[in-house]
Amino acid sequence: MDILKGPVFRPGDEGYDDERAGFQALARHRPDVIVGATDAADVRAAVVMAAANGLPVAVQATGHGMPMAADGGLLISTRRMTGVRVDAETATARIEAGVRWARVIEEAARHGLAPLSGSAPSVGAVSYTLGGGLGLMARRYGYAVDQVRAVEVVTADGVLREVTAATEPDLFWALLGGRGNFGVVTALEIGLVPVTSLYGGGLFFDLATDVVKRWAEWTLDLPEEMTSSIAVIPFPDARWTSPASGPWSTATPSIRSASCPGSRRAATPARCARCTRASARHCRRGTPEAAASTSCTARTPRPTRSGWPTTRTTTGGWPR
Ligand SMILES: Cc1cc2nc3c(=O)[nH]c(=O)nc-3n(C[C@H](O)[C@H](O)[C@H](O)COP(=O)(O)OP(=O)(O)OC[C@H]3O[C@@H](n4cnc5c(N)ncnc54)[C@H](O)[C@@H]3O)c2cc1C
């Protein structure tokens, strides 16, 4: 452990909970030890140590994935590895394992370039890309993974490798799409595209019956410059306020009820402050309990947004 430059956390240590926390709140790693890697050498040291002690290894950058929780074992946290180096001449960028898209976009834009990022700038660029990466310009430029030129990775034998299609074609092929299954990636070299502006954002609709059909019809003859996707999201009726977890957060300090507009309650309230009904189930819309609630008539949550790109909304869209 002495050779590590980054911090090490064990359950009960100050900082342990912060280090394992991420965007997704449904699953939480509970490792025996967390290594806060600062560079590739730290990652390598952590993998070697895990192997020597028979510990399974998990990786977390921003926690936007929905991983199987690593209970026991060693978690490598890459959030300190945030280096980005853009080479404008070759239109490429070297991005470290913990960097978020927002940073890559900012650095690339200085050179009139852009990465093939996705819908949320707070997502980790490396894991997104390793999983394929279907982004905002996917129809025009393809998957993010197709732009990978080289992968720096620590494999299970503790060796730090620079992998390209020429040097290790099988491992290169496996890594691109295999995400965390073939080693801990410490950096990627990716291609950038010559895009300086993008018009886009999210439109939110009540799930009225013909929204999906209309969207499908609309996409039939769109030019390739337009990439569009649809998601059905059961928003809780909550304010998204935690800056620590990126634009959206599952931290919900209060719940606002549409049928009781003045109420603001703790996330697990015993009583609605406005109408004073005692049931903790009252007004919890968007949950199984909501279906059982007779007093809460508005079934569609109105999320408060933050962090999305500015967008113009059309009929039915509500966040402005
Ligand atoms: C709000 C939101 C918007 C999204 N938008 C898009 C989108 O537009 N397009 C799209 O394609 N996907 C999208 N995704 C999915 C996202 O790309 C994946 O969940 C991605 O894995 C998140 O990576 P992360 O580093 O942020 O998350 P993490 O939870 O930190 O990592 C997820 C998993 O990736 C693996 N991993 C992480 N770092 C490494 C590493 N250095 N080496 C090896 N394996 C590693 C681990 O198995 C880890 O469990 C979105 C997800 C969210 C939550």
The ligand as a Tripos MOL2 file, in Angstrom:
@<TRIPOS>MOLECULE
LIG
   53    58     1     0     0
SMALL
NO_CHARGES

@<TRIPOS>ATOM
      1 C1        -28.1290   10.5250  -16.9600 C.3       1 LIG1
      2 C2        -27.4660    9.5040  -17.8600 C.ar      1 LIG1
      3 C3        -27.3510    9.7880  -19.1970 C.ar      1 LIG1
      4 C4        -26.7490    8.8470  -20.0560 C.ar      1 LIG1
      5 N1        -26.6630    9.1400  -21.3860 N.ar      1 LIG1
      6 C5        -26.1320    8.2160  -22.2180 C.ar      1 LIG1
      7 C6        -26.0930    8.4740  -23.6330 C.ar      1 LIG1
      8 O1        -26.5250    9.5230  -24.1140 O.2       1 LIG1
      9 N2        -25.5430    7.5160  -24.4240 N.ar      1 LIG1
     10 C7        -25.0250    6.3390  -23.9140 C.ar      1 LIG1
     11 O2        -24.5180    5.5240  -24.6940 O.2       1 LIG1
     12 N3        -25.0500    6.0720  -22.5900 N.ar      1 LIG1
     13 C8        -25.6100    6.9760  -21.7320 C.ar      1 LIG1
     14 N4        -25.6720    6.7080  -20.4000 N.ar      1 LIG1
     15 C9        -25.1030    5.4320  -19.8980 C.3       1 LIG1
     16 C10       -23.6360    5.6530  -19.4570 C.3       1 LIG1
     17 O3        -22.8360    5.8790  -20.5780 O.3       1 LIG1
     18 C11       -23.1180    4.4000  -18.7370 C.3       1 LIG1
     19 O4        -23.9120    4.1520  -17.6120 O.3       1 LIG1
     20 C12       -21.6610    4.5530  -18.3410 C.3       1 LIG1
     21 O5        -21.1500    3.2910  -17.9550 O.3       1 LIG1
     22 C13       -21.4790    5.5320  -17.2060 C.3       1 LIG1
     23 O6        -20.1100    5.6170  -16.9180 O.3       1 LIG1
     24 P1        -19.6090    6.3220  -15.5890 P.3       1 LIG1
     25 O7        -18.1220    6.2400  -15.5470 O.co2     1 LIG1
     26 O8        -20.2230    7.6530  -15.5600 O.co2     1 LIG1
     27 O9        -20.2650    5.3880  -14.4820 O.3       1 LIG1
     28 P2        -19.6400    4.3960  -13.4060 P.3       1 LIG1
     29 O10       -20.8160    3.9210  -12.6320 O.co2     1 LIG1
     30 O11       -18.5410    5.0440  -12.6500 O.co2     1 LIG1
     31 O12       -19.0680    3.2050  -14.2440 O.3       1 LIG1
     32 C14       -19.9470    2.2630  -14.8020 C.3       1 LIG1
     33 C15       -19.2290    0.9380  -15.0180 C.3       1 LIG1
     34 O13       -18.2530    1.1060  -16.0450 O.3       1 LIG1
     35 C16       -17.1060    0.3260  -15.7480 C.3       1 LIG1
     36 N5        -15.9530    1.2260  -15.6750 N.ar      1 LIG1
     37 C17       -15.9290    2.4890  -15.1730 C.ar      1 LIG1
     38 N6        -14.6880    2.9920  -15.2890 N.ar      1 LIG1
     39 C18       -13.9450    2.0330  -15.8550 C.ar      1 LIG1
     40 C19       -12.5640    1.9300  -16.2390 C.ar      1 LIG1
     41 N7        -11.7070    2.9420  -16.0480 N.pl3     1 LIG1
     42 N8        -12.1180    0.7790  -16.8200 N.ar      1 LIG1
     43 C20       -12.9660   -0.2570  -17.0090 C.ar      1 LIG1
     44 N9        -14.2610   -0.2370  -16.6740 N.ar      1 LIG1
     45 C21       -14.7460    0.8870  -16.1160 C.ar      1 LIG1
     46 C22       -17.3600   -0.3910  -14.4400 C.3       1 LIG1
     47 O14       -17.8450   -1.6920  -14.7240 O.3       1 LIG1
     48 C23       -18.4450    0.4460  -13.8210 C.3       1 LIG1
     49 O15       -19.2620   -0.3090  -12.9620 O.3       1 LIG1
     50 C24       -26.2620    7.6080  -19.5300 C.ar      1 LIG1
     51 C25       -26.3940    7.3290  -18.1600 C.ar      1 LIG1
     52 C26       -26.9950    8.2660  -17.3300 C.ar      1 LIG1
     53 C27       -27.1360    7.9380  -15.8760 C.3       1 LIG1
@<TRIPOS>BOND
     1     1     2 1
     2     2     3 ar
     3     2    52 ar
     4     3     4 ar
     5     4     5 ar
     6     4    50 ar
     7     5     6 ar
     8     6     7 ar
     9     6    13 1
    10     7     8 2
    11     7     9 ar
    12     9    10 ar
    13    10    11 2
    14    10    12 ar
    15    12    13 ar
    16    13    14 ar
    17    14    15 1
    18    14    50 ar
    19    15    16 1
    20    16    17 1
    21    16    18 1
    22    18    19 1
    23    18    20 1
    24    20    21 1
    25    20    22 1
    26    22    23 1
    27    23    24 1
    28    24    25 2
    29    24    26 1
    30    24    27 1
    31    27    28 1
    32    28    29 2
    33    28    30 1
    34    28    31 1
    35    31    32 1
    36    32    33 1
    37    33    34 1
    38    33    48 1
    39    34    35 1
    40    35    36 1
    41    35    46 1
    42    36    37 ar
    43    36    45 ar
    44    37    38 ar
    45    38    39 ar
    46    39    40 ar
    47    39    45 ar
    48    40    41 1
    49    40    42 ar
    50    42    43 ar
    51    43    44 ar
    52    44    45 ar
    53    46    47 1
    54    46    48 1
    55    48    49 1
    56    50    51 ar
    57    51    52 ar
    58    52    53 1
@<TRIPOS>SUBSTRUCTURE
     1 LIG1         1 GROUP 0 **** ****
